[in-house]
């Protein structure tokens, strides 16, 4: 779970305008941070299959947001992939 301060800093990095809190780019950035935290948790707790299922759902959700972003805004997709260092 992301803390409020961490969430705000992530949003400020990728938002397009001041009130942008729910665009695809912002959601991808938040999901990426949550995925990183869950991955770290799962390295310690190898048998936590419920969290592993949540992780897979988050990865699928991020992938669908990225597909949408690539289709609608290619420049935005390229910039978010570069900022977050995604493949």
PDB file with one MODEL, atoms N, CA, C and O in Angstrom:
MODEL        1
ATOM      1  N   UNK A   1       0.833  -1.181   0.000  1.00  0.00           N
ATOM      2  CA  UNK A   1       0.000   0.000   0.000  1.00  0.00           C
ATOM      3  C   UNK A   1       0.879   1.245   0.000  1.00  0.00           C
ATOM      4  O   UNK A   1       1.815   1.356   0.792  1.00  0.00           O
ATOM      5  N   UNK A   2       0.577   2.158  -0.874  1.00  0.00           N
ATOM      6  CA  UNK A   2       1.354   3.386  -0.979  1.00  0.00           C
ATOM      7  C   UNK A   2       0.876   4.415   0.043  1.00  0.00           C
ATOM      8  O   UNK A   2      -0.325   4.571   0.265  1.00  0.00           O
ATOM      9  N   UNK A   3       1.814   5.104   0.654  1.00  0.00           N
ATOM     10  CA  UNK A   3       1.458   6.175   1.575  1.00  0.00           C
ATOM     11  C   UNK A   3       1.111   7.423   0.777  1.00  0.00           C
ATOM     12  O   UNK A   3       1.502   7.569  -0.381  1.00  0.00           O
ATOM     13  N   UNK A   4       0.373   8.315   1.416  1.00  0.00           N
ATOM     14  CA  UNK A   4      -0.143   9.495   0.729  1.00  0.00           C
ATOM     15  C   UNK A   4       0.980  10.364   0.163  1.00  0.00           C
ATOM     16  O   UNK A   4       0.888  10.825  -0.974  1.00  0.00           O
ATOM     17  N   UNK A   5       2.019  10.587   0.930  1.00  0.00           N
ATOM     18  CA  UNK A   5       3.120  11.441   0.472  1.00  0.00           C
ATOM     19  C   UNK A   5       3.826  10.833  -0.736  1.00  0.00           C
ATOM     20  O   UNK A   5       4.154  11.542  -1.687  1.00  0.00           O
ATOM     21  N   UNK A   6       4.060   9.518  -0.700  1.00  0.00           N
ATOM     22  CA  UNK A   6       4.724   8.825  -1.811  1.00  0.00           C
ATOM     23  C   UNK A   6       3.861   8.915  -3.073  1.00  0.00           C
ATOM     24  O   UNK A   6       4.360   9.139  -4.176  1.00  0.00           O
ATOM     25  N   UNK A   7       2.546   8.733  -2.874  1.00  0.00           N
ATOM     26  CA  UNK A   7       1.614   8.793  -3.991  1.00  0.00           C
ATOM     27  C   UNK A   7       1.624  10.177  -4.645  1.00  0.00           C
ATOM     28  O   UNK A   7       1.618  10.294  -5.870  1.00  0.00           O
ATOM     29  N   UNK A   8       1.641  11.221  -3.814  1.00  0.00           N
ATOM     30  CA  UNK A   8       1.641  12.582  -4.343  1.00  0.00           C
ATOM     31  C   UNK A   8       2.902  12.887  -5.142  1.00  0.00           C
ATOM     32  O   UNK A   8       2.837  13.563  -6.168  1.00  0.00           O
ATOM     33  N   UNK A   9       4.053  12.391  -4.678  1.00  0.00           N
ATOM     34  CA  UNK A   9       5.288  12.645  -5.425  1.00  0.00           C
ATOM     35  C   UNK A   9       5.285  11.921  -6.765  1.00  0.00           C
ATOM     36  O   UNK A   9       5.771  12.452  -7.764  1.00  0.00           O
ATOM     37  N   UNK A  10       4.743  10.717  -6.786  1.00  0.00           N
ATOM     38  CA  UNK A  10       4.662   9.967  -8.044  1.00  0.00           C
ATOM     39  C   UNK A  10       3.738  10.688  -9.022  1.00  0.00           C
ATOM     40  O   UNK A  10       4.047  10.810 -10.207  1.00  0.00           O
ATOM     41  N   UNK A  11       2.614  11.158  -8.519  1.00  0.00           N
ATOM     42  CA  UNK A  11       1.653  11.850  -9.377  1.00  0.00           C
ATOM     43  C   UNK A  11       2.268  13.125  -9.945  1.00  0.00           C
ATOM     44  O   UNK A  11       2.088  13.425 -11.125  1.00  0.00           O
ATOM     45  N   UNK A  12       2.994  13.880  -9.118  1.00  0.00           N
ATOM     46  CA  UNK A  12       3.594  15.128  -9.585  1.00  0.00           C
ATOM     47  C   UNK A  12       4.641  14.905 -10.667  1.00  0.00           C
ATOM     48  O   UNK A  12       4.857  15.777 -11.509  1.00  0.00           O
ATOM     49  N   UNK A  13       5.295  13.742 -10.654  1.00  0.00           N
ATOM     50  CA  UNK A  13       6.309  13.445 -11.673  1.00  0.00           C
ATOM     51  C   UNK A  13       5.703  13.286 -13.061  1.00  0.00           C
ATOM     52  O   UNK A  13       6.302  13.705 -14.051  1.00  0.00           O
ATOM     53  N   UNK A  14       4.508  12.678 -13.141  1.00  0.00           N
ATOM     54  CA  UNK A  14       3.980  12.298 -14.455  1.00  0.00           C
ATOM     55  C   UNK A  14       2.702  13.014 -14.866  1.00  0.00           C
ATOM     56  O   UNK A  14       2.220  12.805 -15.979  1.00  0.00           O
ATOM     57  N   UNK A  15       2.143  13.847 -14.008  1.00  0.00           N
ATOM     58  CA  UNK A  15       0.874  14.482 -14.374  1.00  0.00           C
ATOM     59  C   UNK A  15       1.052  15.491 -15.503  1.00  0.00           C
ATOM     60  O   UNK A  15       2.106  16.109 -15.647  1.00  0.00           O
ATOM     61  N   UNK A  16       0.005  15.640 -16.294  1.00  0.00           N
ATOM     62  CA  UNK A  16       0.058  16.519 -17.455  1.00  0.00           C
ATOM     63  C   UNK A  16      -0.299  17.953 -17.080  1.00  0.00           C
ATOM     64  O   UNK A  16       0.253  18.899 -17.642  1.00  0.00           O
ATOM     65  N   UNK A  17      -1.224  18.118 -16.127  1.00  0.00           N
ATOM     66  CA  UNK A  17      -1.592  19.432 -15.619  1.00  0.00           C
ATOM     67  C   UNK A  17      -1.829  19.317 -14.122  1.00  0.00           C
ATOM     68  O   UNK A  17      -1.743  18.223 -13.564  1.00  0.00           O
ATOM     69  N   UNK A  18      -2.122  20.421 -13.471  1.00  0.00           N
ATOM     70  CA  UNK A  18      -2.152  20.467 -12.016  1.00  0.00           C
ATOM     71  C   UNK A  18      -3.176  19.518 -11.383  1.00  0.00           C
ATOM     72  O   UNK A  18      -2.909  18.936 -10.331  1.00  0.00           O
ATOM     73  N   UNK A  19      -4.333  19.360 -12.007  1.00  0.00           N
ATOM     74  CA  UNK A  19      -5.389  18.539 -11.424  1.00  0.00           C
ATOM     75  C   UNK A  19      -5.452  17.140 -12.019  1.00  0.00           C
ATOM     76  O   UNK A  19      -6.440  16.435 -11.817  1.00  0.00           O
ATOM     77  N   UNK A  20      -4.444  16.731 -12.733  1.00  0.00           N
ATOM     78  CA  UNK A  20      -4.405  15.409 -13.364  1.00  0.00           C
ATOM     79  C   UNK A  20      -4.007  14.359 -12.331  1.00  0.00           C
ATOM     80  O   UNK A  20      -2.837  14.247 -11.964  1.00  0.00           O
ATOM     81  N   UNK A  21      -4.994  13.590 -11.868  1.00  0.00           N
ATOM     82  CA  UNK A  21      -4.694  12.537 -10.887  1.00  0.00           C
ATOM     83  C   UNK A  21      -5.148  11.161 -11.349  1.00  0.00           C
ATOM     84  O   UNK A  21      -4.877  10.170 -10.671  1.00  0.00           O
ATOM     85  N   UNK A  22      -5.831  11.076 -12.486  1.00  0.00           N
ATOM     86  CA  UNK A  22      -6.361   9.786 -12.887  1.00  0.00           C
ATOM     87  C   UNK A  22      -6.117   9.403 -14.330  1.00  0.00           C
ATOM     88  O   UNK A  22      -6.722   8.450 -14.822  1.00  0.00           O
ATOM     89  N   UNK A  23      -5.260  10.111 -15.010  1.00  0.00           N
ATOM     90  CA  UNK A  23      -4.993   9.765 -16.410  1.00  0.00           C
ATOM     91  C   UNK A  23      -4.256   8.428 -16.480  1.00  0.00           C
ATOM     92  O   UNK A  23      -3.758   7.926 -15.472  1.00  0.00           O
ATOM     93  N   UNK A  24      -4.196   7.880 -17.648  1.00  0.00           N
ATOM     94  CA  UNK A  24      -3.536   6.580 -17.824  1.00  0.00           C
ATOM     95  C   UNK A  24      -2.074   6.630 -17.414  1.00  0.00           C
ATOM     96  O   UNK A  24      -1.562   5.676 -16.828  1.00  0.00           O
ATOM     97  N   UNK A  25      -1.404   7.718 -17.710  1.00  0.00           N
ATOM     98  CA  UNK A  25       0.015   7.836 -17.356  1.00  0.00           C
ATOM     99  C   UNK A  25       0.200   7.812 -15.844  1.00  0.00           C
ATOM    100  O   UNK A  25       1.112   7.158 -15.338  1.00  0.00           O
ATOM    101  N   UNK A  26      -0.656   8.517 -15.129  1.00  0.00           N
ATOM    102  CA  UNK A  26      -0.576   8.543 -13.669  1.00  0.00           C
ATOM    103  C   UNK A  26      -0.881   7.161 -13.099  1.00  0.00           C
ATOM    104  O   UNK A  26      -0.205   6.704 -12.177  1.00  0.00           O
ATOM    105  N   UNK A  27      -1.889   6.504 -13.641  1.00  0.00           N
ATOM    106  CA  UNK A  27      -2.249   5.173 -13.147  1.00  0.00           C
ATOM    107  C   UNK A  27      -1.129   4.172 -13.408  1.00  0.00           C
ATOM    108  O   UNK A  27      -0.865   3.309 -12.571  1.00  0.00           O
ATOM    109  N   UNK A  28      -0.476   4.276 -14.550  1.00  0.00           N
ATOM    110  CA  UNK A  28       0.647   3.383 -14.853  1.00  0.00           C
ATOM    111  C   UNK A  28       1.774   3.602 -13.852  1.00  0.00           C
ATOM    112  O   UNK A  28       2.373   2.643 -13.366  1.00  0.00           O
ATOM    113  N   UNK A  29       2.061   4.861 -13.545  1.00  0.00           N
ATOM    114  CA  UNK A  29       3.136   5.169 -12.594  1.00  0.00           C
ATOM    115  C   UNK A  29       2.816   4.626 -11.198  1.00  0.00           C
ATOM    116  O   UNK A  29       3.688   4.063 -10.537  1.00  0.00           O
ATOM    117  N   UNK A  30       1.578   4.793 -10.752  1.00  0.00           N
ATOM    118  CA  UNK A  30       1.185   4.287  -9.432  1.00  0.00           C
ATOM    119  C   UNK A  30       1.221   2.757  -9.394  1.00  0.00           C
ATOM    120  O   UNK A  30       1.685   2.159  -8.424  1.00  0.00           O
ATOM    121  N   UNK A  31       0.729   2.145 -10.455  1.00  0.00           N
ATOM    122  CA  UNK A  31       0.760   0.680 -10.510  1.00  0.00           C
ATOM    123  C   UNK A  31       2.189   0.155 -10.527  1.00  0.00           C
ATOM    124  O   UNK A  31       2.477  -0.881  -9.927  1.00  0.00           O
ATOM    125  N   UNK A  32       3.081   0.858 -11.205  1.00  0.00           N
ATOM    126  CA  UNK A  32       4.479   0.429 -11.265  1.00  0.00           C
ATOM    127  C   UNK A  32       5.100   0.437  -9.872  1.00  0.00           C
ATOM    128  O   UNK A  32       5.833  -0.484  -9.512  1.00  0.00           O
ATOM    129  N   UNK A  33       4.812   1.463  -9.098  1.00  0.00           N
ATOM    130  CA  UNK A  33       5.351   1.534  -7.731  1.00  0.00           C
ATOM    131  C   UNK A  33       4.760   0.436  -6.849  1.00  0.00           C
ATOM    132  O   UNK A  33       5.479  -0.183  -6.065  1.00  0.00           O
ATOM    133  N   UNK A  34       3.458   0.192  -6.971  1.00  0.00           N
ATOM    134  CA  UNK A  34       2.824  -0.875  -6.190  1.00  0.00           C
ATOM    135  C   UNK A  34       3.380  -2.239  -6.571  1.00  0.00           C
ATOM    136  O   UNK A  34       3.587  -3.095  -5.712  1.00  0.00           O
ATOM    137  N   UNK A  35       3.618  -2.436  -7.857  1.00  0.00           N
ATOM    138  CA  UNK A  35       4.183  -3.705  -8.332  1.00  0.00           C
ATOM    139  C   UNK A  35       5.573  -3.907  -7.749  1.00  0.00           C
ATOM    140  O   UNK A  35       5.923  -5.014  -7.343  1.00  0.00           O
ATOM    141  N   UNK A  36       6.362  -2.845  -7.708  1.00  0.00           N
ATOM    142  CA  UNK A  36       7.715  -2.948  -7.141  1.00  0.00           C
ATOM    143  C   UNK A  36       7.663  -3.320  -5.663  1.00  0.00           C
ATOM    144  O   UNK A  36       8.448  -4.147  -5.201  1.00  0.00           O
ATOM    145  N   UNK A  37       6.741  -2.712  -4.923  1.00  0.00           N
ATOM    146  CA  UNK A  37       6.617  -3.024  -3.500  1.00  0.00           C
ATOM    147  C   UNK A  37       6.159  -4.463  -3.283  1.00  0.00           C
ATOM    148  O   UNK A  37       6.687  -5.167  -2.421  1.00  0.00           O
ATOM    149  N   UNK A  38       5.179  -4.893  -4.065  1.00  0.00           N
ATOM    150  CA  UNK A  38       4.678  -6.265  -3.921  1.00  0.00           C
ATOM    151  C   UNK A  38       5.729  -7.283  -4.323  1.00  0.00           C
ATOM    152  O   UNK A  38       5.817  -8.349  -3.713  1.00  0.00           O
ATOM    153  N   UNK A  39       6.512  -6.983  -5.320  1.00  0.00           N
ATOM    154  CA  UNK A  39       7.576  -7.888  -5.748  1.00  0.00           C
ATOM    155  C   UNK A  39       8.583  -8.075  -4.631  1.00  0.00           C
ATOM    156  O   UNK A  39       9.038  -9.190  -4.373  1.00  0.00           O
ATOM    157  N   UNK A  40       8.931  -6.977  -3.966  1.00  0.00           N
ATOM    158  CA  UNK A  40       9.860  -7.050  -2.838  1.00  0.00           C
ATOM    159  C   UNK A  40       9.267  -7.894  -1.701  1.00  0.00           C
ATOM    160  O   UNK A  40       9.975  -8.681  -1.073  1.00  0.00           O
ATOM    161  N   UNK A  41       7.967  -7.724  -1.443  1.00  0.00           N
ATOM    162  CA  UNK A  41       7.290  -8.510  -0.410  1.00  0.00           C
ATOM    163  C   UNK A  41       7.297  -9.995  -0.757  1.00  0.00           C
ATOM    164  O   UNK A  41       7.513 -10.844   0.108  1.00  0.00           O
ATOM    165  N   UNK A  42       7.057 -10.299  -2.030  1.00  0.00           N
ATOM    166  CA  UNK A  42       6.960 -11.702  -2.435  1.00  0.00           C
ATOM    167  C   UNK A  42       8.315 -12.401  -2.459  1.00  0.00           C
ATOM    168  O   UNK A  42       8.370 -13.629  -2.399  1.00  0.00           O
ATOM    169  N   UNK A  43       9.403 -11.650  -2.544  1.00  0.00           N
ATOM    170  CA  UNK A  43      10.723 -12.271  -2.462  1.00  0.00           C
ATOM    171  C   UNK A  43      10.975 -12.793  -1.055  1.00  0.00           C
ATOM    172  O   UNK A  43      11.653 -13.805  -0.875  1.00  0.00           O
ATOM    173  N   UNK A  44      10.423 -12.096  -0.047  1.00  0.00           N
ATOM    174  CA  UNK A  44      10.563 -12.544   1.334  1.00  0.00           C
ATOM    175  C   UNK A  44       9.565 -13.643   1.668  1.00  0.00           C
ATOM    176  O   UNK A  44       9.893 -14.587   2.386  1.00  0.00           O
ATOM    177  N   UNK A  45       8.351 -13.522   1.149  1.00  0.00           N
ATOM    178  CA  UNK A  45       7.257 -14.433   1.483  1.00  0.00           C
ATOM    179  C   UNK A  45       6.876 -15.251   0.260  1.00  0.00           C
ATOM    180  O   UNK A  45       5.919 -14.922  -0.441  1.00  0.00           O
ATOM    181  N   UNK A  46       7.612 -16.296   0.009  1.00  0.00           N
ATOM    182  CA  UNK A  46       7.448 -17.063  -1.225  1.00  0.00           C
ATOM    183  C   UNK A  46       6.112 -17.790  -1.321  1.00  0.00           C
ATOM    184  O   UNK A  46       5.648 -18.076  -2.425  1.00  0.00           O
ATOM    185  N   UNK A  47       5.489 -18.094  -0.193  1.00  0.00           N
ATOM    186  CA  UNK A  47       4.248 -18.870  -0.225  1.00  0.00           C
ATOM    187  C   UNK A  47       2.990 -18.016  -0.147  1.00  0.00           C
ATOM    188  O   UNK A  47       1.896 -18.552   0.031  1.00  0.00           O
ATOM    189  N   UNK A  48       3.119 -16.719  -0.274  1.00  0.00           N
ATOM    190  CA  UNK A  48       1.976 -15.811  -0.209  1.00  0.00           C
ATOM    191  C   UNK A  48       1.298 -15.759  -1.578  1.00  0.00           C
ATOM    192  O   UNK A  48       1.548 -14.855  -2.375  1.00  0.00           O
ATOM    193  N   UNK A  49       0.443 -16.739  -1.832  1.00  0.00           N
ATOM    194  CA  UNK A  49      -0.166 -16.871  -3.150  1.00  0.00           C
ATOM    195  C   UNK A  49      -1.290 -15.870  -3.376  1.00  0.00           C
ATOM    196  O   UNK A  49      -1.583 -15.529  -4.522  1.00  0.00           O
ATOM    197  N   UNK A  50      -1.924 -15.394  -2.316  1.00  0.00           N
ATOM    198  CA  UNK A  50      -2.979 -14.399  -2.482  1.00  0.00           C
ATOM    199  C   UNK A  50      -2.394 -13.073  -2.989  1.00  0.00           C
ATOM    200  O   UNK A  50      -2.965 -12.432  -3.872  1.00  0.00           O
ATOM    201  N   UNK A  51      -1.273 -12.680  -2.431  1.00  0.00           N
ATOM    202  CA  UNK A  51      -0.619 -11.450  -2.894  1.00  0.00           C
ATOM    203  C   UNK A  51      -0.065 -11.629  -4.301  1.00  0.00           C
ATOM    204  O   UNK A  51      -0.050 -10.681  -5.085  1.00  0.00           O
ATOM    205  N   UNK A  52       0.387 -12.830  -4.627  1.00  0.00           N
ATOM    206  CA  UNK A  52       0.895 -13.101  -5.971  1.00  0.00           C
ATOM    207  C   UNK A  52      -0.218 -12.923  -7.002  1.00  0.00           C
ATOM    208  O   UNK A  52       0.020 -12.405  -8.093  1.00  0.00           O
ATOM    209  N   UNK A  53      -1.430 -13.351  -6.658  1.00  0.00           N
ATOM    210  CA  UNK A  53      -2.570 -13.176  -7.559  1.00  0.00           C
ATOM    211  C   UNK A  53      -2.856 -11.690  -7.755  1.00  0.00           C
ATOM    212  O   UNK A  53      -3.128 -11.252  -8.873  1.00  0.00           O
ATOM    213  N   UNK A  54      -2.797 -10.911  -6.670  1.00  0.00           N
ATOM    214  CA  UNK A  54      -2.991  -9.467  -6.775  1.00  0.00           C
ATOM    215  C   UNK A  54      -1.932  -8.818  -7.641  1.00  0.00           C
ATOM    216  O   UNK A  54      -2.220  -7.903  -8.413  1.00  0.00           O
ATOM    217  N   UNK A  55      -0.702  -9.295  -7.509  1.00  0.00           N
ATOM    218  CA  UNK A  55       0.391  -8.778  -8.331  1.00  0.00           C
ATOM    219  C   UNK A  55       0.123  -9.030  -9.812  1.00  0.00           C
ATOM    220  O   UNK A  55       0.313  -8.141 -10.641  1.00  0.00           O
ATOM    221  N   UNK A  56      -0.313 -10.226 -10.137  1.00  0.00           N
ATOM    222  CA  UNK A  56      -0.608 -10.548 -11.536  1.00  0.00           C
ATOM    223  C   UNK A  56      -1.743  -9.686 -12.079  1.00  0.00           C
ATOM    224  O   UNK A  56      -1.720  -9.291 -13.245  1.00  0.00           O
ATOM    225  N   UNK A  57      -2.733  -9.395 -11.241  1.00  0.00           N
ATOM    226  CA  UNK A  57      -3.824  -8.526 -11.669  1.00  0.00           C
ATOM    227  C   UNK A  57      -3.326  -7.111 -11.927  1.00  0.00           C
ATOM    228  O   UNK A  57      -3.741  -6.464 -12.888  1.00  0.00           O
ATOM    229  N   UNK A  58      -2.432  -6.633 -11.063  1.00  0.00           N
ATOM    230  CA  UNK A  58      -1.875  -5.296 -11.254  1.00  0.00           C
ATOM    231  C   UNK A  58      -1.052  -5.213 -12.533  1.00  0.00           C
ATOM    232  O   UNK A  58      -1.128  -4.223 -13.261  1.00  0.00           O
ATOM    233  N   UNK A  59      -0.272  -6.244 -12.806  1.00  0.00           N
ATOM    234  CA  UNK A  59       0.547  -6.260 -14.024  1.00  0.00           C
ATOM    235  C   UNK A  59      -0.358  -6.245 -15.255  1.00  0.00           C
ATOM    236  O   UNK A  59      -0.076  -5.540 -16.223  1.00  0.00           O
ATOM    237  N   UNK A  60      -1.441  -7.018 -15.221  1.00  0.00           N
ATOM    238  CA  UNK A  60      -2.369  -7.043 -16.352  1.00  0.00           C
ATOM    239  C   UNK A  60      -3.059  -5.692 -16.515  1.00  0.00           C
ATOM    240  O   UNK A  60      -3.265  -5.233 -17.638  1.00  0.00           O
ATOM    241  N   UNK A  61      -3.415  -5.056 -15.404  1.00  0.00           N
ATOM    242  CA  UNK A  61      -4.059  -3.750 -15.452  1.00  0.00           C
ATOM    243  C   UNK A  61      -3.107  -2.704 -16.022  1.00  0.00           C
ATOM    244  O   UNK A  61      -3.512  -1.875 -16.837  1.00  0.00           O
ATOM    245  N   UNK A  62      -1.846  -2.739 -15.599  1.00  0.00           N
ATOM    246  CA  UNK A  62      -0.850  -1.799 -16.122  1.00  0.00           C
ATOM    247  C   UNK A  62      -0.643  -2.021 -17.617  1.00  0.00           C
ATOM    248  O   UNK A  62      -0.512  -1.065 -18.381  1.00  0.00           O
ATOM    249  N   UNK A  63      -0.614  -3.277 -18.027  1.00  0.00           N
ATOM    250  CA  UNK A  63      -0.434  -3.583 -19.445  1.00  0.00           C
ATOM    251  C   UNK A  63      -1.583  -3.020 -20.277  1.00  0.00           C
ATOM    252  O   UNK A  63      -1.360  -2.485 -21.363  1.00  0.00           O
ATOM    253  N   UNK A  64      -2.815  -3.139 -19.770  1.00  0.00           N
ATOM    254  CA  UNK A  64      -3.952  -2.621 -20.534  1.00  0.00           C
ATOM    255  C   UNK A  64      -3.919  -1.094 -20.593  1.00  0.00           C
ATOM    256  O   UNK A  64      -4.271  -0.514 -21.620  1.00  0.00           O
ATOM    257  N   UNK A  65      -3.506  -0.436 -19.512  1.00  0.00           N
ATOM    258  CA  UNK A  65      -3.362   1.024 -19.546  1.00  0.00           C
ATOM    259  C   UNK A  65      -2.288   1.435 -20.542  1.00  0.00           C
ATOM    260  O   UNK A  65      -2.456   2.419 -21.263  1.00  0.00           O
ATOM    261  N   UNK A  66      -1.193   0.698 -20.591  1.00  0.00           N
ATOM    262  CA  UNK A  66      -0.120   1.020 -21.538  1.00  0.00           C
ATOM    263  C   UNK A  66      -0.572   0.818 -22.982  1.00  0.00           C
ATOM    264  O   UNK A  66      -0.217   1.609 -23.857  1.00  0.00           O
ATOM    265  N   UNK A  67      -1.348  -0.230 -23.237  1.00  0.00           N
ATOM    266  CA  UNK A  67      -1.865  -0.452 -24.590  1.00  0.00           C
ATOM    267  C   UNK A  67      -2.764   0.695 -25.019  1.00  0.00           C
ATOM    268  O   UNK A  67      -2.675   1.182 -26.146  1.00  0.00           O
ATOM    269  N   UNK A  68      -3.633   1.122 -24.105  1.00  0.00           N
ATOM    270  CA  UNK A  68      -4.526   2.235 -24.392  1.00  0.00           C
ATOM    271  C   UNK A  68      -3.719   3.494 -24.679  1.00  0.00           C
ATOM    272  O   UNK A  68      -3.990   4.210 -25.643  1.00  0.00           O
ATOM    273  N   UNK A  69      -2.732   3.754 -23.838  1.00  0.00           N
ATOM    274  CA  UNK A  69      -1.912   4.952 -23.993  1.00  0.00           C
ATOM    275  C   UNK A  69      -1.142   4.913 -25.306  1.00  0.00           C
ATOM    276  O   UNK A  69      -1.006   5.939 -25.972  1.00  0.00           O
ATOM    277  N   UNK A  70      -0.641   3.752 -25.682  1.00  0.00           N
ATOM    278  CA  UNK A  70       0.091   3.619 -26.941  1.00  0.00           C
ATOM    279  C   UNK A  70      -0.818   3.887 -28.136  1.00  0.00           C
ATOM    280  O   UNK A  70      -0.407   4.501 -29.121  1.00  0.00           O
ATOM    281  N   UNK A  71      -2.052   3.419 -28.032  1.00  0.00           N
ATOM    282  CA  UNK A  71      -3.001   3.592 -29.130  1.00  0.00           C
ATOM    283  C   UNK A  71      -3.465   5.051 -29.260  1.00  0.00           C
ATOM    284  O   UNK A  71      -3.599   5.560 -30.373  1.00  0.00           O
ATOM    285  N   UNK A  72      -3.708   5.713 -28.142  1.00  0.00           N
ATOM    286  CA  UNK A  72      -4.270   7.063 -28.156  1.00  0.00           C
ATOM    287  C   UNK A  72      -3.223   8.173 -28.211  1.00  0.00           C
ATOM    288  O   UNK A  72      -3.438   9.197 -28.859  1.00  0.00           O
ATOM    289  N   UNK A  73      -2.077   7.972 -27.528  1.00  0.00           N
ATOM    290  CA  UNK A  73      -1.085   9.040 -27.409  1.00  0.00           C
ATOM    291  C   UNK A  73       0.313   8.427 -27.434  1.00  0.00           C
ATOM    292  O   UNK A  73       0.881   8.109 -26.389  1.00  0.00           O
ATOM    293  N   UNK A  74       0.857   8.266 -28.633  1.00  0.00           N
ATOM    294  CA  UNK A  74       2.159   7.600 -28.797  1.00  0.00           C
ATOM    295  C   UNK A  74       3.282   8.355 -28.093  1.00  0.00           C
ATOM    296  O   UNK A  74       4.153   7.730 -27.489  1.00  0.00           O
ATOM    297  N   UNK A  75       3.280   9.687 -28.156  1.00  0.00           N
ATOM    298  CA  UNK A  75       4.329  10.467 -27.496  1.00  0.00           C
ATOM    299  C   UNK A  75       4.241  10.318 -25.981  1.00  0.00           C
ATOM    300  O   UNK A  75       5.261  10.193 -25.303  1.00  0.00           O
ATOM    301  N   UNK A  76       3.030  10.331 -25.458  1.00  0.00           N
ATOM    302  CA  UNK A  76       2.830  10.144 -24.025  1.00  0.00           C
ATOM    303  C   UNK A  76       3.277   8.765 -23.582  1.00  0.00           C
ATOM    304  O   UNK A  76       3.860   8.606 -22.510  1.00  0.00           O
ATOM    305  N   UNK A  77       2.999   7.763 -24.415  1.00  0.00           N
ATOM    306  CA  UNK A  77       3.425   6.396 -24.120  1.00  0.00           C
ATOM    307  C   UNK A  77       4.948   6.315 -24.066  1.00  0.00           C
ATOM    308  O   UNK A  77       5.517   5.741 -23.136  1.00  0.00           O
ATOM    309  N   UNK A  78       5.599   6.893 -25.068  1.00  0.00           N
ATOM    310  CA  UNK A  78       7.062   6.857 -25.108  1.00  0.00           C
ATOM    311  C   UNK A  78       7.679   7.559 -23.904  1.00  0.00           C
ATOM    312  O   UNK A  78       8.659   7.079 -23.334  1.00  0.00           O
ATOM    313  N   UNK A  79       7.105   8.694 -23.521  1.00  0.00           N
ATOM    314  CA  UNK A  79       7.674   9.439 -22.388  1.00  0.00           C
ATOM    315  C   UNK A  79       7.470   8.684 -21.071  1.00  0.00           C
ATOM    316  O   UNK A  79       8.371   8.670 -20.232  1.00  0.00           O
ATOM    317  N   UNK A  80       6.321   8.066 -20.876  1.00  0.00           N
ATOM    318  CA  UNK A  80       6.063   7.354 -19.607  1.00  0.00           C
ATOM    319  C   UNK A  80       6.925   6.100 -19.524  1.00  0.00           C
ATOM    320  O   UNK A  80       7.405   5.759 -18.443  1.00  0.00           O
ATOM    321  N   UNK A  81       7.128   5.417 -20.629  1.00  0.00           N
ATOM    322  CA  UNK A  81       7.992   4.231 -20.631  1.00  0.00           C
ATOM    323  C   UNK A  81       9.436   4.628 -20.316  1.00  0.00           C
ATOM    324  O   UNK A  81      10.145   3.918 -19.603  1.00  0.00           O
ATOM    325  N   UNK A  82       9.856   5.762 -20.853  1.00  0.00           N
ATOM    326  CA  UNK A  82      11.218   6.240 -20.598  1.00  0.00           C
ATOM    327  C   UNK A  82      11.377   6.686 -19.143  1.00  0.00           C
ATOM    328  O   UNK A  82      12.387   6.367 -18.516  1.00  0.00           O
ATOM    329  N   UNK A  83      10.395   7.420 -18.590  1.00  0.00           N
ATOM    330  CA  UNK A  83      10.465   7.893 -17.225  1.00  0.00           C
ATOM    331  C   UNK A  83      10.485   6.748 -16.220  1.00  0.00           C
ATOM    332  O   UNK A  83      11.232   6.781 -15.242  1.00  0.00           O
ATOM    333  N   UNK A  84       9.661   5.739 -16.467  1.00  0.00           N
ATOM    334  CA  UNK A  84       9.534   4.631 -15.518  1.00  0.00           C
ATOM    335  C   UNK A  84      10.502   3.487 -15.814  1.00  0.00           C
ATOM    336  O   UNK A  84      10.554   2.505 -15.074  1.00  0.00           O
ATOM    337  N   UNK A  85      11.259   3.615 -16.890  1.00  0.00           N
ATOM    338  CA  UNK A  85      12.225   2.598 -17.303  1.00  0.00           C
ATOM    339  C   UNK A  85      11.584   1.232 -17.478  1.00  0.00           C
ATOM    340  O   UNK A  85      12.072   0.229 -16.957  1.00  0.00           O
ATOM    341  N   UNK A  86      10.473   1.209 -18.226  1.00  0.00           N
ATOM    342  CA  UNK A  86       9.771  -0.039 -18.530  1.00  0.00           C
ATOM    343  C   UNK A  86      10.283  -0.583 -19.865  1.00  0.00           C
ATOM    344  O   UNK A  86      10.872   0.149 -20.660  1.00  0.00           O
ATOM    345  N   UNK A  87      10.055  -1.852 -20.093  1.00  0.00           N
ATOM    346  CA  UNK A  87      10.469  -2.463 -21.361  1.00  0.00           C
ATOM    347  C   UNK A  87       9.506  -2.093 -22.457  1.00  0.00           C
ATOM    348  O   UNK A  87       9.682  -2.510 -23.601  1.00  0.00           O
TER     349      UNK A  87
ENDMDL
END
